[in-house]
Amino acid sequence: MPITSKHNDLVKKIRKLSERKWRYAYGEYVAEGKRWVDDAKRLCPENVAAVVCSDDASCDFADAVIDRTLFDSLSDTKNSQGVLAVMRMPAPADRFASDHCLFLDRVRDPGNMGTVLRTACAAGYTDIVLHDCVDVFNPKVVRSCMTGILGVRFHYDTPPSVLHEKGYTLVAAVLGGEDAFCARLPRQKICLVIGNEAEGIRDSIARQCDRRITIPMESSMESLNAAVSAGILMYTLKYAK
C-alpha cells in the first residue's frame, strides 16, 4: 500500500530537505526525475539513500511508494514524473585532480548555478571552488544542472593563494580585459574565475588573478549572463587554438 500520511517519517524528512538548514543537518538533498535518478544509481549508487515514487509512476526500483497527491505536495516541479531520490551529499573535495577548474564568487541565482555546473561537467572543469554562492544542493540548482552535480567536486572557500600554490593560472572574467579569443593563455592548470551576476568578481579576489579576459560584444550590450559567459569561456580556454 502506498504511504498516505503526511506524518510518515520519510515524508516529513523529504519535506524538511527543501530547506537548507535541514539539508546540512541530514547531509542529504532531494533530486527529482526518472532520468536523474537512473543516472544517480548508475554513477554513484553509494550516494542514493532512497528512491521514492508516486503510486501512479512507472518505477521498478522504489524503496517507498507514496500516494500521488501526497507526492505532488513534496515535489518542487509542476509536472512531476513521480520519481525522486534522497541523495547523500558528497564530502568536500580534499584535492584538485583536474587541469581546469572553476572559481565561483558569489554566484547567487540557482538557475545560473545549475547551468554552470552542467556545463562545467560537460567541459571537464571537474573541480569547482565555491565562495559565498547559492547552495548547490538547492532543489532549483539540482534540477537545472541535469545531473552535472554528480560529475564535479566541490571545494569551499579555497583562497586564490592555494590555487597558485597548486600551479593554477587564475583567469578572471571581467569587463575591459584582454579579448578572450586572442589572449595567449596556458593550456594546462587554468582556473577560470566567474563573479556575481550583478557585481562581478570582488576586488580582493580579482587582484589575485593572473590574467583578465573579456568576451567581445557589440557596443549595445554591456555584459552577458553569468552562466552564458562561463560556458563560452570554459570551452574557449580549454579547446580554442
C-alpha positions, 0 to 999 in steps of 0.5 A, a space after each residue: 500500500 502506498 504511504 498516505 500520511 503526511 506524518 510518515 517519517 520519510 515524508 516529513 524528512 523529504 519535506 524538511 530537505 527543501 530547506 537548507 538548514 535541514 539539508 546540512 543537518 541530514 547531509 542529504 538533498 532531494 533530486 527529482 526525475 526518472 532520468 536523474 535518478 537512473 543516472 544517480 544509481 548508475 554513477 554513484 549508487 553509494 550516494 542514493 539513500 532512497 528512491 521514492 515514487 508516486 503510486 501512479 509512476 512507472 518505477 521498478 526500483 522504489 524503496 517507498 511508494 507514496 500516494 500521488 497527491 501526497 507526492 505532488 505536495 513534496 515535489 518542487 516541479 509542476 509536472 512531476 514524473 513521480 520519481 525522486 531520490 534522497 541523495 547523500 551529499 558528497 564530502 568536500 573535495 580534499 584535492 584538485 585532480 583536474 587541469 581546469 577548474 572553476 572559481 565561483 564568487 558569489 554566484 547567487 541565482 540557482 538557475 545560473 548555478 545549475 547551468 554552470 555546473 552542467 556545463 562545467 561537467 560537460 567541459 571537464 572543469 571537474 573541480 569547482 571552488 565555491 565562495 559565498 554562492 547559492 547552495 548547490 544542493 538547492 532543489 532549483 540548482 539540482 534540477 537545472 544542472 541535469 545531473 552535472 552535480 554528480 560529475 564535479 567536486 566541490 571545494 569551499 572557500 579555497 583562497 586564490 593563494 592555494 590555487 597558485 600554490 597548486 600551479 593554477 593560472 587564475 583567469 578572471 572574467 571581467 569587463 575591459 580585459 584582454 579579448 578572450 579569443 586572442 589572449 595567449 593563455 596556458 593550456 594546462 592548470 587554468 582556473 577560470 574565475 566567474 563573479 556575481 551576476 550583478 557585481 562581478 568578481 570582488 576586488 580582493 579576489 580579482 587582484 589575485 588573478 593572473 590574467 583578465 579576459 573579456 568576451 567581445 560584444 557589440 557596443 549595445 550590450 554591456 555584459 552577458 549572463 553569468 552562466 552564458 559567459 562561463 560556458 563560452 569561456 570554459 570551452 574557449 580556454 580549454 579547446 580554442 587554438 
